[in-house]
């Protein structure tokens, strides 16, 4: 079976929160931070992805209203966003608000949670300063009215 994401027109895809659901099982939210057509210029460097991975997981799992519903938070291999897997459906506006809180967590952080050789597979691969700059930019997009999108552009045959 072809993965559903291969039917999405990535040339028209913008930063946003997109849901792919298997009702009653798993609700996969695509937290797209960079438009794929801009990934050559704006793709997130691996070190920043890693810093975001630690900080997003920490912030969402500790303070999001859906914290106990989180199955997984992890990076997209294409370095344009993250996957958020939940065990129930959550309003995208609620997720956007939790993201803004996570961005504020990154902006205010003076250390990266669990970035040490005992708790991480590659703790030197981090860039908090660049992560702060990205968080600041994304914060504006995911605020109410900031322009983040919620419906996928589907490929036309
Ligand atoms: Zn790590």
Boltz pocket constraint, residues with backbone or C-beta under 6 A from the ligand:
constraints:
  - pocket:
      binder: B
      contacts: [[A, 50], [A, 54], [A, 114], [A, 119], [A, 120], [A, 121], [A, 122], [A, 123]]
      max_distance: 6.0
